[in-house]
Amino acid sequence: MEPTARIARTIATEIAARPEQVDAAVKLLDGGATVPFVARYRKEVTGGLDDTQLRTLSDRLDYLRELEARRETILGSIKEQGKLTDDLAKSIAGAETKAQLEDIYLPYKPKRRTKAMIARENGLEPLAEAILADRQADPEALAASYLSDAVPTVKDALNGARDIIAERLTEDAELLGTLREHMQKEAVLSAKVIDGKEAEGAKFSDYFAHAEAWSKVPSHRALAMLRAQKEGIVTLDIAPPDPEQVEAMVAARLGARGQGAGDAWLRKIAGWTWRVKLSLSMMVDLMGDLRARAQDEAIAVFARNLKDLLFAAPAGNRPTLGLDPGIRTGVKAAVVDATGKLVATDTLYPFQPKNDLRGAQQTILRLIAQHGVELIAIGNGTASRETERMVGEALKFLPKGVTPPTKVVVSEAGASVYSASELAAREFPDLDVSLRGAVSIARRLQDPLAELVKIEPRSIGVGQYQHDVDQHRLSKSLEAVIEDVVNAVGVDLNTASAPLLAHVSGLGPGLAEAVVSHRDLNGAFRSRKDLLKVSRLGPRAFEQCAGFLRIRDGAEPLDASAVHPEAYDVARKIVSACGRDIRQIMGHEGALKGLRAEQFVDDRFGLPTVRDILGELEKPGRDPRPSFQTASFADGVEEITDLKPGMVLEGTVTNVAAFGAFVDIGVHQDGLVHVSQLADRFVKDPHEVVKTGQVVKVTVVEVDVPRKRIGLTMRKDGGASAREDRQARGPAKDRGPAPKRNAKPQQKSDTGGALGAALRDAMRSR
């Protein structure tokens, strides 16, 4: 089968599509089209592949093309050696992974001079063949016939034969595949503290004597152990629970099942080969697989959290006061108008050492009155609750009849990174760095997406062990998330910043800067067609970006919708069939009632596109993000010491990890809802139940003030099952010794049960 056809078939199986759909999508992507563009505007071509399928297709395409390139290289190398047979070629063609390919290639791979090569040069390969051929013969007696100046003793001869047989075993693709499969199912990952490192690595104490099944290690635990190993706190090992069973598997490959002297010698060689050669290579392979698996899961968690955060509900175009709390350095204040433009700044000192509470409150009231502030965004860092309380007291002094602004505590993660960035310096060259953070806090309440795209995704604080994963792969994954969300929401061409425009399909940083420069010089764009006047923005880029850019109140009403300019004629046919002006139709539900999509299908645009156009005419430029809402924090709950088990509170999900969700409930420390406490049913993936930014009701289960840990539940029983579980488990000292190396893995039981373990994982991951 041709490589292209093989790739299409493989991907089609993985994304539940047909090979011809994959071929069509690959041609579009190879031609420079982006995933959002293909998913939205080329449904007829791809048969309706969605953005998730296309992202998987794009990622797998890279891997499979590398696999095919390696396959060709290996075939060429073996051909040059004159060793390519039909059976070997068939095996190479059938390899589905890089690991399988490399196993097949091992015997033919150019290598440095080995002990087995030297043994062959010394004429010992016939001895190895003789031992394999006659299992009843005594190997020592056979070896006596092969002595020479280079092989002075029987022991030397047998060692040479051993090296030859061992090399064959280590290059046996079928054996390697069998061993790898067995290890993946049965191997045990064990961790052991390095003597003298107990105090230095206290945060990794759960792994000082730990063992569990390799196949079941969750990503957060794997990454924690790998980090502990990297920091020199523990040693890690991956081994079979029963080494003798694996040695028997190696011996079986030699057919050493009899009772003859040759069989006994071969069984010893099989055991030696496993212990000295194969066990190490298998451990390295599985350690690499574990790292890759854990990284894949961690990157997927980060990507899902980022997507949820970027899709968070915008408060909208309303004048907003942003407050970046601080104690000694003061509370930084910045007011932005409804469009996000900075209109005022100040610094308040309500806390020690100045204690100018009255002056701070008067300044807040003045800023509200002068700028018509409707929202107050308060950063959730140091002194956040004190600042919120101070603002609440200030709002009591507003004149009667004045609607008080809505105050919202927002995540300030990444605000300091943005403040010190080159982008912020260009945007606010004359503004103090500390005040730029207040601007960012205000804007991210108005429109989280527009502001958060200015910040390096890894600084936003929704990841899990983000610094322990492949940074290139992480960046690629997060960039894909941002691109998908930005294009799903759409961008206002006349107000968007260059960083936001840079993520629009077909643009990028260079063209985004060119669009903004053109807008600054020539004023607002009146139509999408005006984009073609932008320097270096040609027809190809226009095709990719136009449908995702919105122009409100422009010369062309359709420019405010997601209808692509290439399909405007179809939209006008639909409007014409209604006999009304397009402005009377757009946004009015029921105006298109009675029209059938089928009647507008033509040679260029099929049913999917026509249906999308009908939907856009009914709700032009609709925002897929949810309606804005905020959590109401309980009065009198401001510190962790105010919490008591059984309290029912409202909070906002700030992060979702594999082991549960973190929730801001109005105190300085986020609480954790363990995955087992997210619902009254079994939950495999926390993302099934919650997402970042969601407002939820929780019950306090446990409070550990010294370690600043809060356990929460969303179960209807208020966490009764969690308390019963902890009581049933009893003290840790009563639960027996930690599993020994090569022992059958045991389920780890720590004080506090699964919730306690997850809290410790959470602390390490951060």
Phi, psi and omega in degrees: 000138179297146181306317181298317179293322180295318179297313181300318181294317181298311181294320180302319179296319185287329183253012179057054179224181177262150180305324181292330175294317179297315179303316182296317180294319180299318179298320179293313180295318177296332179279002176103359178288149179266162179300312180301320180295313181296316182296323185270318192245004178230040182295323180296323183289318185266359182074023175088024176298132181270177186295327178294314177298319182291324177295315178298316178303312182298315180295314182291330179300317179299312181297312184292328176291322175296320178299316181293322178296319179293322179301315180295320179297316180294316178301316180297318181296316181290325176299316180299329179279352181071027185243007183281120177250169179297318180294319179294317179299322179294320179296317179296318179295331183273352180294129184257349179226164178295325180297317179296320178299314182293326176298316180295323186282341187311311182295341186252000184283128177303132183219165176292165181298121183255169176299324179294322177298316180297320179297320178294319179299330179273010174077027185262356179296321176300327177296314178301318180293322180295319179295319179293329184279325184238095185284345180275334182292150178282120180304325180294320179295319178295322184292334183299336181278357186244019180282149180199184177299323180280339181232082189285335185232163176299321179299317178298319180297314180293325176296322178295316177297321177300315181297322179293314181293320180298320180295321177299318180295318182288347179248014181273105185301320182293317178296315180300319178297318180295315180296317181298317179296318179296315181295321179297330180273323192247342189298153179245130174268125180234146178234142180219133182291142175281132183308131178090356183257007185299313182291316181298325183252035185304326183291345178256021187300335178298341185247018178290330176210082190229143175211139175202164181298128180304320185290344186246007181290119178290157187301317184295326179285321178299314182293327177296315180293320178295324177292318179298321177295316181298324180276003176075028181265321182229162168252145180245147177217147174235119185215158177287149178294334180228090182302327181296326178297319181290320177300323179294325178295320178293317179297324180297330179294334177269356182069026185272071182250347184279186182252004181290166181298324179294319178298317180298318180294318180295325177295323176295320179295321179298315178297317179297318181298319178295310186293320188268326187250295192288324183298321180293314181294323177294320179297317179297316179299311183290328176294321176294319178296319179298314180298316180296317180297315180296320179293319178302315182292318181295318178294321178296320178297314180300315182296317180296317180296317179297318179298315178299318182295316181290333178273006181300150184295130175279142176287339174103180183280081181225140179305132189226137173259120178260131180239122177256099189296149175197160181258281182296320184276356177090167178266118181279132183239140177213133177252131174242146180280188186298337180266000181091005180283134180289128181238343180197150175220159177194168174232129183252147181232065183280347185248182179301146005270348185281324179055038181271065183296314182297317180297321179296316181292323177295321179295319179298315180296322179295315180297322179296315183291317184292326190242008177060040184300129179250339181229144174236116180260122182246123178297149187265022181273208180305135178068019180297311183292322178297321179293318179298319179296318179298318179294317179301319178294322180296321183295340178292341182267004177295146179301151178299140179093347178272124179289120181292145177298153175277124179262136184224130174274122182240155177293132178257013179304127178088349182297321179290327177295315177297317183304322183266005185279161176296325179299313180295323179296323178288323183286321181228070185297332184258006184260136178301142182306319184294331180280336179297327179297323179294324177297315181298319180296319179294314183292326182288343172282319178299311182208092183306319183298310184298329183270320185290336178292347179278350187251139175306122186308325183292347181264359185279341173084030178242018182260174180228113183054041187294336181275356182257004182250166179301114187292328178293314180294322178297313180299317180297317180295317182290323177297322178296320178298313181298316180300315181297315183291314181302315183284332176291323180281322185090157186229134176284113186298331186265356178233344186294143175282164177300319178299325179287315179298330183298338181265000178285139181311127174086354182264272186096169186302315184297308180293327178298315177298322179295321178296314180295318178298317179297320179294320179294323183279324189247359181086184185298147174289133178269336179206162178298327181300334179297341178300330181292349176274350180288136180303130176071005178261099185265185182302323182295312179295321179299316179302318183288322190263332193305316184293341183263356180258136183247141173235112181278138176056037179270187181290332181246112182304325182293343178293346179271359184248180176268008176291129181284142180307329181295342182249013181300324181299321178295317180299320181290327176298319179296315180297317181299323180295338178274341180070027181227165178291145183301325181290336177282338183269316186297123177088003181250107180296139179093346181294333182257012183299136179097346178278140177253131182301325184302329185287350181250004178290137175224193184295331183268323188237124181266192183302317181304314181293317181298319178296320176299320180295316177301318178296321179291323179294327178286319181225077185296133176060030184299141181268121182285355182282153183287172177288150183286133173210156182232157176278144176258107181285146183290139176295140177082000178249096184234338180235160180298332180289346178279349185275144177223141177306138181100344178296137175256121186229165174250143181206176181243130178293123181257338181197147178235124179244176181295333184262359179156197183231140175267138184229130174276115182247015174102007174243178187291337184247130175294145174268163180244127169261107180296152182306328180286349182248011183280334183202169179275021178220170178291131179239118179277317182238119180306332180294346175293334189249319185228162174216158181302133180093350182285141176270126184226159173259134183226159174243135179287127180258313179209152181228120177248092186296313182303320181263005177054053180237134182235122177261129183236164174220152173245009179286151181292335181279004177069022176086015180303320182295325179293319180293318179297322181297317181293320180295321181292327183289324181076182182297153182298326184293344181267007188257012176088168182287161177291152181300143177275160177301138181070005175277163176297135182298143178244153176289125184287133179236115181245163175303131182091001178061206183299325181294317179297319179297319181294323177298320178293318177301319181298318180296320180291321185293340181262000000 
